């Protein structure tokens, strides 16, 4: 096979055909065990094109190499567009079946590269990347790392998690562990490009990882796929993925945020890998990742409109503690109280609210259906119930695909004659020491949460359909005085979305602009 530096290496098509064949051979059991989702070659080409510098002596790592798709893409990029003289390639793959195809891929690349002036040395390690990294302190100092790490939860008591923790790395998923180790193994000035789930960008489970990772590398570019399904459509992956490009250099003033509909990348007439649906926009680094915040949340505004939304929301100066409001996940886990659940409410029971009782901003309780409407007050259940006083603001923890908005807040008035009320575990509840808020504060808070701007802002840093209490807790809020003023003047659940947004603009815009 001859090498033509002006055209893509045919090895890329050969490797992608092997990927599709291997996909059909991988049983669901092995996929679950290894977390294997192999990279389409069009995405691999785009990922390889993100690297910015290639020294004459390049030291390259592909952790979790699979059949070598990303390695092939990287070498195609180097040999086509750069003048690296020496490349040391290290591929780490645990699956012995994958190793067989990987060796064949590297063999074809070796034959092609022999006809060039570039010297390539290959090293294939049939090992566990995490264990090798932890146990071999000399394994590292790579100038380039490209990765599609495995997607699999990492239990806190597993051997991997315990050894990672002793090394100072806390990761709740294998992909986060791979990224953390890769960041540590980069040489000064080195670059890492990886395709990973977006879920690490926010939330408590990845907070320690974000802090570890972004204290070692700086963001250069983040690519967002507008379609959730297209990136790994042959693998039936519904996880929302992004492509990260980071480097072991100090942060610059800007981060490039790019988008495409899916994996529709191709090489144009100028030899650049792009997409018909490609967009890009430079965003201020502190808007995407604020190192001054202990949460290290990654915001991904993909347009000027989304940029303005982030700026406005970040201008609010209050948090929930400032406005004397708490948020908690509903305390009632129904299967633990199945003997106390009732379909009908009587004087021995407390109202029990489920997500199904929230119809938009309206409370529809009681209702006929599969879920109970009440919980019997017993010595067992009482500690999970709250005082039925005042007004609670409630949101669902999981939004359905059919719902247009992620955040829909419902005001629950304590007008049922019972001293207790129960909230099921799939709800988030705004409260004050497990009692309700004042009517004005609850109404003002609901107007704020139900605004289109807050919903759009939430989507910028939250890449999934979950609405966690922690995410709502970390948001900024208007002052309590503004919330009370709005709530005193607005006391209707019959408002349209247009009415809510108008009230939001008039009441909250003034405060955000004055900040």
NUKEFI-542264 format. One record per residue (C-alpha): residue number from 1; chain; x, y, z; residue in three letters. Coordinates in pm, whole numbers, m for minus. Each point is the difference from the previous one (the first is absolute). Layout:
BEGIN
[NUM A [X Y Z] ALA]
...
***
This chain:
BEGIN
[1 A [0 0 0] UNK]
[2 A [156 327 m108] UNK]
[3 A [m14 320 197] UNK]
[4 A [m129 315 m167] UNK]
[5 A [48 298 229] UNK]
[6 A [m254 209 m192] UNK]
[7 A [m291 m238 54] UNK]
[8 A [m141 m185 301] UNK]
[9 A [175 m328 68] UNK]
[10 A [m206 m290 m127] UNK]
[11 A [75 m157 338] UNK]
[12 A [m274 222 142] UNK]
[13 A [m267 m166 m212] UNK]
[14 A [151 m341 71] UNK]
[15 A [m3 72 374] UNK]
[16 A [m359 126 m9] UNK]
[17 A [m114 m313 m181] UNK]
[18 A [171 m202 273] UNK]
[19 A [m178 213 261] UNK]
[20 A [m342 m75 m148] UNK]
[21 A [82 m369 m23] UNK]
[22 A [132 m6 356] UNK]
[23 A [m312 183 121] UNK]
[24 A [m218 m277 m138] UNK]
[25 A [214 m259 176] UNK]
[26 A [11 161 345] UNK]
[27 A [m266 m152 220] UNK]
[28 A [m188 223 243] UNK]
[29 A [170 m174 292] UNK]
[30 A [349 93 m120] UNK]
[31 A [m110 354 m88] UNK]
[32 A [m135 44 352] UNK]
[33 A [315 m148 156] UNK]
[34 A [251 210 m195] UNK]
[35 A [m223 304 m74] UNK]
[36 A [99 m27 m367] UNK]
[37 A [m135 252 m252] UNK]
[38 A [237 36 m295] UNK]
[39 A [57 327 m183] UNK]
[40 A [m131 54 m356] UNK]
[41 A [289 102 m223] UNK]
[42 A [m162 334 m96] UNK]
[43 A [1 102 369] UNK]
[44 A [355 m133 39] UNK]
[45 A [118 216 m291] UNK]
[46 A [m159 308 155] UNK]
[47 A [150 m76 341] UNK]
[48 A [349 m42 m146] UNK]
[49 A [m33 330 m188] UNK]
[50 A [m39 190 331] UNK]
[51 A [364 m48 103] UNK]
[52 A [195 322 m50] UNK]
[53 A [370 m88 26] UNK]
[54 A [219 m293 m101] UNK]
[55 A [365 3 108] UNK]
[56 A [251 m199 m203] UNK]
[57 A [2 m258 279] UNK]
[58 A [m359 m87 80] UNK]
[59 A [m101 m235 282] UNK]
[60 A [m358 m118 m50] UNK]
[61 A [m242 m197 221] UNK]
[62 A [m335 m161 m84] UNK]
[63 A [m138 m140 329] UNK]
[64 A [m275 m255 m59] UNK]
[65 A [104 m28 m365] UNK]
[66 A [m263 m247 m115] UNK]
[67 A [75 m93 m360] UNK]
[68 A [218 308 m54] UNK]
[69 A [m248 240 m163] UNK]
[70 A [127 307 184] UNK]
[71 A [364 m97 m41] UNK]
[72 A [m56 m32 m376] UNK]
[73 A [m171 341 m9] UNK]
[74 A [280 162 197] UNK]
[75 A [274 m142 m223] UNK]
[76 A [m193 98 m311] UNK]
[77 A [m9 358 130] UNK]
[78 A [370 4 86] UNK]
[79 A [122 m155 m324] UNK]
[80 A [m233 211 m216] UNK]
[81 A [48 342 153] UNK]
[82 A [303 10 230] UNK]
[83 A [371 m71 m9] UNK]
[84 A [58 m217 305] UNK]
[85 A [316 m206 m53] UNK]
[86 A [m35 m245 286] UNK]
[87 A [m326 m127 148] UNK]
[88 A [m15 m239 293] UNK]
[89 A [m347 m155 6] UNK]
[90 A [m132 m173 314] UNK]
[91 A [m333 m182 m18] UNK]
[92 A [m154 m146 315] UNK]
[93 A [m286 m249 m34] UNK]
[94 A [m128 m250 255] UNK]
[95 A [m229 m208 m223] UNK]
[96 A [201 m280 m164] UNK]
[97 A [m251 m29 m286] UNK]
[98 A [48 368 m80] UNK]
[99 A [378 m41 11] UNK]
[100 A [m13 m238 m298] UNK]
[101 A [m168 262 m220] UNK]
[102 A [215 279 144] UNK]
[103 A [322 m181 m95] UNK]
[104 A [m130 m42 m354] UNK]
[105 A [m84 372 m19] UNK]
[106 A [347 98 119] UNK]
[107 A [162 m244 m241] UNK]
[108 A [m168 168 m298] UNK]
[109 A [98 346 130] UNK]
[110 A [360 m116 47] UNK]
[111 A [24 m118 m363] UNK]
[112 A [m134 335 m120] UNK]
[113 A [224 211 221] UNK]
[114 A [313 m189 m109] UNK]
[115 A [m29 186 m331] UNK]
[116 A [22 340 168] UNK]
[117 A [274 191 183] UNK]
[118 A [m179 m42 331] UNK]
[119 A [125 m264 240] UNK]
[120 A [m283 m159 203] UNK]
[121 A [58 m238 291] UNK]
[122 A [m303 m196 125] UNK]
[123 A [m55 m137 349] UNK]
[124 A [m315 m201 78] UNK]
[125 A [m80 m67 365] UNK]
[126 A [m265 m265 67] UNK]
[127 A [m63 141 347] UNK]
[128 A [m247 183 220] UNK]
[129 A [75 369 m67] UNK]
[130 A [m105 117 346] UNK]
[131 A [209 m256 188] UNK]
[132 A [302 51 m226] UNK]
[133 A [m18 376 52] UNK]
[134 A [m23 m28 378] UNK]
[135 A [264 m270 43] UNK]
[136 A [260 137 m244] UNK]
[137 A [112 347 103] UNK]
[138 A [215 31 m314] UNK]
[139 A [m296 m53 m234] UNK]
[140 A [m70 344 m140] UNK]
[141 A [141 322 m150] UNK]
[142 A [m195 m28 m327] UNK]
[143 A [m18 292 m241] UNK]
[144 A [m334 m119 m143] UNK]
[145 A [m280 m212 141] UNK]
[146 A [m319 m87 m186] UNK]
[147 A [m274 m193 176] UNK]
[148 A [m344 m150 m18] UNK]
[149 A [m1 m136 356] UNK]
[150 A [m242 m270 120] UNK]
[151 A [m338 112 134] UNK]
[152 A [m69 m197 316] UNK]
[153 A [m87 91 357] UNK]
[154 A [280 m50 250] UNK]
[155 A [m115 m121 340] UNK]
[156 A [174 165 295] UNK]
[157 A [104 m337 146] UNK]
[158 A [145 m147 m320] UNK]
[159 A [373 m68 m23] UNK]
[160 A [37 271 m265] UNK]
[161 A [m177 265 209] UNK]
[162 A [197 m77 315] UNK]
[163 A [335 16 m179] UNK]
[164 A [m101 318 m185] UNK]
[165 A [m106 162 326] UNK]
[166 A [337 m79 158] UNK]
[167 A [156 177 m299] UNK]
[168 A [m214 308 64] UNK]
[169 A [m257 m70 m274] UNK]
[170 A [m370 m29 79] UNK]
[171 A [m201 m118 m301] UNK]
[172 A [m353 m141 m16] UNK]
[173 A [41 m129 m356] UNK]
[174 A [278 m168 m196] UNK]
[175 A [9 281 m255] UNK]
[176 A [74 256 273] UNK]
[177 A [281 m220 132] UNK]
[178 A [150 m24 m351] UNK]
[179 A [m15 378 m42] UNK]
[180 A [155 68 340] UNK]
[181 A [289 m239 m63] UNK]
[182 A [52 137 m351] UNK]
[183 A [19 356 132] UNK]
[184 A [268 m111 245] UNK]
[185 A [196 m180 m273] UNK]
[186 A [18 295 m242] UNK]
[187 A [339 158 m46] UNK]
[188 A [19 379 52] UNK]
[189 A [m168 154 m303] UNK]
[190 A [m155 m336 m88] UNK]
[191 A [m352 m34 m144] UNK]
[192 A [m290 m235 71] UNK]
[193 A [m304 m49 m225] UNK]
[194 A [m278 m227 126] UNK]
[195 A [m362 m81 m77] UNK]
[196 A [m192 m43 326] UNK]
[197 A [m350 33 146] UNK]
[198 A [m104 351 91] UNK]
[199 A [m115 m111 344] UNK]
[200 A [327 98 171] UNK]
[201 A [m57 370 m72] UNK]
[202 A [m217 53 307] UNK]
[203 A [m136 m171 307] UNK]
[204 A [147 m129 327] UNK]
[205 A [115 m343 m123] UNK]
[206 A [265 149 m227] UNK]
[207 A [93 304 209] UNK]
[208 A [323 m150 140] UNK]
[209 A [96 m121 m347] UNK]
[210 A [m62 342 m160] UNK]
[211 A [220 167 261] UNK]
[212 A [280 m254 m50] UNK]
[213 A [m21 10 m379] UNK]
[214 A [m23 376 m56] UNK]
[215 A [276 75 249] UNK]
[216 A [232 m192 m237] UNK]
[217 A [m121 94 m347] UNK]
[218 A [m174 294 m167] UNK]
[219 A [m289 m9 m243] UNK]
[220 A [80 79 m361] UNK]
[221 A [m316 m113 m181] UNK]
[222 A [m323 m183 76] UNK]
[223 A [m207 m149 m282] UNK]
[224 A [m371 m54 68] UNK]
[225 A [m216 m241 m201] UNK]
[226 A [m346 147 m55] UNK]
[227 A [m147 m346 m58] UNK]
[228 A [16 m235 299] UNK]
[229 A [m17 m313 m218] UNK]
[230 A [230 62 m295] UNK]
[231 A [352 m20 146] UNK]
[232 A [m20 m374 79] UNK]
[233 A [m317 m93 m187] UNK]
[234 A [133 m345 m99] UNK]
[235 A [40 m80 371] UNK]
[236 A [m346 128 108] UNK]
[237 A [160 246 243] UNK]
[238 A [m243 265 128] UNK]
[239 A [250 168 235] UNK]
[240 A [73 360 m98] UNK]
[241 A [368 15 m99] UNK]
[242 A [247 282 m51] UNK]
[243 A [356 19 m133] UNK]
[244 A [255 162 232] UNK]
[245 A [328 155 m107] UNK]
[246 A [217 95 298] UNK]
[247 A [369 84 38] UNK]
[248 A [254 11 282] UNK]
[249 A [46 374 m29] UNK]
[250 A [m141 300 192] UNK]
[251 A [m358 98 m95] UNK]
[252 A [m34 248 m286] UNK]
[253 A [m257 277 m22] UNK]
[254 A [m245 m201 m211] UNK]
[255 A [m135 m350 m59] UNK]
[256 A [m131 m108 m338] UNK]
[257 A [m350 m153 21] UNK]
[258 A [m91 m181 m322] UNK]
[259 A [m305 m201 m101] UNK]
[260 A [m123 m239 m267] UNK]
[261 A [m323 m188 m42] UNK]
[262 A [174 m338 23] UNK]
[263 A [294 m194 m142] UNK]
[264 A [m28 150 m350] UNK]
[265 A [368 100 m22] UNK]
[266 A [190 m2 m327] UNK]
[267 A [322 138 m148] UNK]
[268 A [m59 312 m213] UNK]
[269 A [198 120 m303] UNK]
[270 A [254 169 229] UNK]
[271 A [63 m323 189] UNK]
[272 A [m184 124 312] UNK]
[273 A [m231 m235 188] UNK]
[274 A [m335 172 40] UNK]
[275 A [m375 m59 m14] UNK]
[276 A [m284 153 m205] UNK]
[277 A [m168 82 332] UNK]
[278 A [317 127 171] UNK]
[279 A [m10 321 205] UNK]
[280 A [252 153 237] UNK]
[281 A [16 290 242] UNK]
[282 A [272 126 233] UNK]
[283 A [m120 36 356] UNK]
[284 A [182 167 293] UNK]
[285 A [181 m267 202] UNK]
[286 A [m158 109 328] UNK]
[287 A [m347 m35 m151] UNK]
[288 A [65 m362 m97] UNK]
[289 A [195 m96 312] UNK]
[290 A [38 225 302] UNK]
[291 A [301 m111 207] UNK]
[292 A [m104 237 278] UNK]
[293 A [m305 m219 65] UNK]
[294 A [55 m310 210] UNK]
[295 A [m250 m192 m214] UNK]
[296 A [200 19 m328] UNK]
[297 A [m322 m19 m206] UNK]
[298 A [53 m6 m377] UNK]
[299 A [m245 221 m192] UNK]
[300 A [m36 m56 m373] UNK]
[301 A [m171 302 m162] UNK]
[302 A [m3 m68 m374] UNK]
[303 A [m136 334 m122] UNK]
[304 A [4 370 81] UNK]
[305 A [m351 m35 140] UNK]
[306 A [109 m275 238] UNK]
[307 A [302 209 93] UNK]
[308 A [m227 287 101] UNK]
[309 A [m217 m239 204] UNK]
[310 A [301 m122 199] UNK]
[311 A [117 357 62] UNK]
[312 A [m343 110 122] UNK]
[313 A [m52 m300 226] UNK]
[314 A [348 29 148] UNK]
[315 A [m75 363 85] UNK]
[316 A [m253 m100 267] UNK]
[317 A [171 32 338] UNK]
[318 A [m202 m226 230] UNK]
[319 A [6 m371 69] UNK]
[320 A [m268 m205 175] UNK]
[321 A [163 55 339] UNK]
[322 A [m21 377 m52] UNK]
[323 A [m375 m17 m64] UNK]
[324 A [m45 m247 291] UNK]
[325 A [m127 m282 m219] UNK]
[326 A [116 m361 m6] UNK]
[327 A [m45 m264 m269] UNK]
[328 A [m20 m372 63] UNK]
[329 A [m86 m318 m184] UNK]
[330 A [m335 m144 113] UNK]
[331 A [55 m221 305] UNK]
[332 A [m256 m275 m70] UNK]
[333 A [141 m301 m187] UNK]
[334 A [m324 m184 m64] UNK]
[335 A [121 m361 m8] UNK]
[336 A [134 45 353] UNK]
[337 A [m346 106 120] UNK]
[338 A [m219 m226 m214] UNK]
[339 A [m205 m113 303] UNK]
[340 A [m89 362 80] UNK]
[341 A [m106 113 m349] UNK]
[342 A [m368 69 m71] UNK]
[343 A [m194 87 m316] UNK]
[344 A [m256 206 190] UNK]
[345 A [57 273 254] UNK]
[346 A [m158 m8 349] UNK]
[347 A [68 154 339] UNK]
[348 A [262 m263 83] UNK]
[349 A [203 84 m310] UNK]
[350 A [219 282 m126] UNK]
[351 A [m10 118 m364] UNK]
[352 A [276 m164 m206] UNK]
[353 A [111 177 m317] UNK]
[354 A [163 m171 m299] UNK]
[355 A [127 143 m326] UNK]
[356 A [m324 m113 m167] UNK]
[357 A [m191 243 223] UNK]
[358 A [180 293 m164] UNK]
[359 A [m165 93 m329] UNK]
[360 A [207 289 m125] UNK]
[361 A [m27 272 265] UNK]
[362 A [m324 m147 134] UNK]
[363 A [m41 m244 287] UNK]
[364 A [m234 m286 m91] UNK]
[365 A [m57 m176 333] UNK]
[366 A [m162 m236 79] UNK]
[367 A [m29 m191 m326] UNK]
[368 A [m93 m347 m115] UNK]
[369 A [299 m192 m130] UNK]
[370 A [276 m244 82] UNK]
[371 A [157 215 269] UNK]
[372 A [m144 38 351] UNK]
[373 A [m128 335 123] UNK]
[374 A [70 m32 370] UNK]
[375 A [227 m153 260] UNK]
[376 A [m121 m127 334] UNK]
[377 A [166 186 288] UNK]
[378 A [180 m256 213] UNK]
[379 A [304 m7 223] UNK]
[380 A [194 m128 m301] UNK]
[381 A [m120 255 m255] UNK]
[382 A [m27 311 218] UNK]
[383 A [371 86 m11] UNK]
[384 A [m18 18 m383] UNK]
[385 A [m291 247 m1] UNK]
[386 A [14 378 26] UNK]
[387 A [m216 259 174] UNK]
[388 A [m295 82 m226] UNK]
[389 A [29 378 42] UNK]
[390 A [48 281 m250] UNK]
[391 A [81 m36 m370] UNK]
[392 A [250 m241 m155] UNK]
[393 A [156 44 m345] UNK]
[394 A [46 m338 m169] UNK]
[395 A [175 m115 m319] UNK]
[396 A [40 m343 m156] UNK]
[397 A [344 m161 22] UNK]
[398 A [m41 m156 m344] UNK]
[399 A [m152 178 m298] UNK]
[400 A [m158 m213 m272] UNK]
[401 A [91 19 m369] UNK]
[402 A [m343 145 m75] UNK]
[403 A [42 299 232] UNK]
[404 A [122 320 m161] UNK]
[405 A [169 122 318] UNK]
[406 A [242 m164 242] UNK]
[407 A [m108 211 298] UNK]
[408 A [m370 29 76] UNK]
[409 A [m76 131 349] UNK]
[410 A [m334 m61 172] UNK]
[411 A [m118 184 310] UNK]
[412 A [m156 m241 250] UNK]
[413 A [m233 170 245] UNK]
[414 A [m47 m172 335] UNK]
[415 A [m378 9 m12] UNK]
[416 A [m65 m365 93] UNK]
[417 A [m99 m37 364] UNK]
[418 A [283 m217 123] UNK]
[419 A [309 97 199] UNK]
[420 A [238 m197 m227] UNK]
[421 A [77 m25 m372] UNK]
[422 A [219 m244 m192] UNK]
[423 A [211 56 m311] UNK]
[424 A [114 m301 m200] UNK]
[425 A [367 m44 m90] UNK]
[426 A [m38 108 m367] UNK]
[427 A [m80 358 103] UNK]
[428 A [215 300 98] UNK]
[429 A [m159 217 268] UNK]
[430 A [83 361 93] UNK]
[431 A [m80 50 369] UNK]
[432 A [104 167 324] UNK]
[433 A [111 m251 266] UNK]
[434 A [m242 m261 m140] UNK]
[435 A [m297 237 11] UNK]
[436 A [m148 214 m273] UNK]
[437 A [101 350 m110] UNK]
[438 A [m210 315 13] UNK]
[439 A [m251 31 m282] UNK]
[440 A [178 301 m151] UNK]
[441 A [343 m163 6] UNK]
[442 A [m132 m325 m148] UNK]
[443 A [m177 184 m282] UNK]
[444 A [301 218 m76] UNK]
[445 A [233 m300 m1] UNK]
[446 A [m232 m192 m233] UNK]
[447 A [m10 290 m249] UNK]
[448 A [380 6 m4] UNK]
[449 A [38 m379 m41] UNK]
[450 A [m271 m23 m268] UNK]
[451 A [153 268 m220] UNK]
[452 A [133 m101 m339] UNK]
[453 A [335 159 80] UNK]
[454 A [60 m216 307] UNK]
[455 A [m94 m310 m198] UNK]
[456 A [241 94 m280] UNK]
[457 A [274 78 251] UNK]
[458 A [m46 m337 168] UNK]
[459 A [42 m179 m332] UNK]
[460 A [330 180 m67] UNK]
[461 A [172 m176 290] UNK]
[462 A [m222 m305 37] UNK]
[463 A [27 m248 m287] UNK]
[464 A [m262 m250 111] UNK]
[465 A [m367 m12 96] UNK]
[466 A [63 m24 373] UNK]
[467 A [m72 305 215] UNK]
[468 A [201 m63 315] UNK]
[469 A [m47 193 322] UNK]
[470 A [375 69 4] UNK]
[471 A [m17 169 m341] UNK]
[472 A [m288 221 113] UNK]
[473 A [185 75 323] UNK]
[474 A [309 121 m189] UNK]
[475 A [m195 247 m214] UNK]
[476 A [m9 372 77] UNK]
[477 A [m332 159 97] UNK]
[478 A [m154 348 19] UNK]
[479 A [m5 168 341] UNK]
[480 A [m271 m94 246] UNK]
[481 A [m145 354 m25] UNK]
[482 A [m49 m34 m376] UNK]
[483 A [m149 m350 35] UNK]
[484 A [m245 124 265] UNK]
[485 A [m98 303 m210] UNK]
[486 A [m76 m222 m298] UNK]
[487 A [m186 m254 211] UNK]
[488 A [m220 260 167] UNK]
[489 A [m117 132 m336] UNK]
[490 A [m35 m338 m175] UNK]
[491 A [m217 m262 167] UNK]
[492 A [m147 m194 m290] UNK]
[493 A [83 m345 m139] UNK]
[494 A [m182 86 m323] UNK]
[495 A [285 201 m150] UNK]
[496 A [120 m86 m350] UNK]
[497 A [369 m50 m74] UNK]
[498 A [m4 337 m174] UNK]
[499 A [m144 164 314] UNK]
[500 A [268 m161 218] UNK]
[501 A [282 112 m230] UNK]
[502 A [m136 355 m10] UNK]
[503 A [m12 14 381] UNK]
[504 A [350 m147 15] UNK]
[505 A [138 260 m241] UNK]
[506 A [m154 294 187] UNK]
[507 A [73 m111 355] UNK]
[508 A [328 m187 m21] UNK]
[509 A [165 172 m296] UNK]
[510 A [41 319 202] UNK]
[511 A [185 m179 280] UNK]
[512 A [228 m196 m233] UNK]
[513 A [93 310 m196] UNK]
[514 A [78 194 319] UNK]
[515 A [241 m266 128] UNK]
***
